[in-house]
Amino acid sequence: MLRKYGWLIVFTFFMFLFDTLIMQWIELLATDYEKCRNMDSVNPLKLVNCAELK
């Protein structure tokens, strides 16, 4: 049975790996690296430009 359905197990594993890589890539593209958290402000969760903090 493993010999018959082994390709399905391998295919499922590679699809899971591919999906994980695609999601990480999308998250990397969607993240704005120029934003920082201003911990000194009233609302530290608000993201501001890193250049404004210096």
N, C-alpha and C positions, 0 to 999 in steps of 0.2 A: 504494500500500500504506500509505503514511503517512497518507493521508486516511482510509483504511478503519479503521486501527487506532490513529489518533491519540488517540481518546478513551480507549483502554486505557492508553496511555503517561501521559496526564494523570491518569487515575484512580489509577494505580500511584504516581505522584509524590505526589498529595495524600494517599493512604493512608499512605505512608511518613512524610510530614510530620505527619499526624494522630497516628500511632503514636508518633513522637518527642515530640510535645507531651504526649500522655497519659502517657508514661513519665516525663517531667520533672515533671509535675504530681503523680504518685504519689510520686516521690522527694522532692518538696518537702513533701508532707503527712507522709511517713514520717520525715523528719529532725527530730530534736529539737534546737531551736536553743538550749535552755537548758543544753546540755551543753558542757563545755570539757575540753580536755586539760591535765592537771596535769603540766607538764614537770619540776617539782621533785621529784616523787614517785619511788618505786622503779620503778613501772610507768607510764611516761608515756602508754601506749596506753589506759589505763583512763579512761573518761569520768566526770567528776564534775560536780556543779552549779557553775555559774559563781559563784553567791553564796557558796559555801563557800571559794572561793579568795581572796576579798577580806578 
